[in-house]
Amino acid sequence: MQPNGGIHTRNTINRMAEAMRSVGDGCTKEDLFLKGFTERQISIFGPRASELATVMAHAA
């Protein structure tokens, strides 16, 4: 993983943001585990994915 950039990072953040949106408000780490993300991915990409999910929800 490349936590500071790269296509894999962007894809992971986008996938995680979509997973957060599909769960809705109150999405937890456990929800993301069930969606197939690892603890490391959640730790590294979770904050940025959360920001993106919020922006996507407001844009919809």
N, C-alpha and C positions, 0 to 999 in steps of 0.2 A: 504494500500500500504506500501511496505517496500522500501523506497528510497535508502537504503544503501545495498541492497542485497536481495536474495531470488528468487525463481523461478518466482514469479509473476512479479517482477521487470525486470528480464531478458526477459520474454515473452513480456512485454509491450515495452521495448526498441527495441526488434527485430521487433515487429509488426509496431512500429512507423518508424523504419528505412526502412522497406519495403514500407510503405506508402509514405515516403519521396522519395524513389527511383521511385515509380510509378508516382508521380507527376513530378519529375525531378527538374532541376535547377530552383530556384526561389520559391520553396515550402514555403508557408506562414503558420502562425498560423491558418488562416481561412481555408486553405486546410486541415490541420490536424483536425480542428473542423468538417469539412464535412466528414472526414474519421472516425469520432466517438470518437476522443480523447477529454478529458476534458481540461480546462485551467490549472488545477493543474497538470495533467499528462504532458502536454506540457512544463510547467514551470520546473518540476522536472526532467523529462527524456529527454526533447528535445535536450539539448547539447550532451548527450551521444549517443542518436539515430542519431543525425546529423553526429557525428564522425564515427559511425558504417556504416551509409549509404554511406559516402565518401569512406571508406575502401572497402565496398562491390562493389561500382561502379568501383573502380580502379582494383579490382580483376577480374571483369567480362571481 
